[in-house]
């Protein structure tokens, strides 16, 4: 098996195929805006939406590297900034969920 096939299999098993854990696409499907921004204690943990933003940052960064387009890969001043949310609106949460499956 070549590296590209292996990466595509791993991508599918994490995002849209049922495996030993539920795929991210399925998990996020019914998460509401309120659930996405909820934190048990402010600042102590990341919200679901913050975690999704973190995953999207690295998804895009790794994809750009895979395609050899390192000049276009996203940059962050530190790991904490990869969890940063857009403006907290229902529409932005919906767009974030749609971005994860593209």
Secondary structure, 3 states (H helix, E strand, C coil): CCHHHHHHHHHHHHHCCCCCCCCHHHHHHCCCHHHHHCCCCCCCCCCHHHHHHHHHHHHHHHHHHHCCCHHHCCCCCCHHHHHCCCCCCHHHHHHHHHHHCC
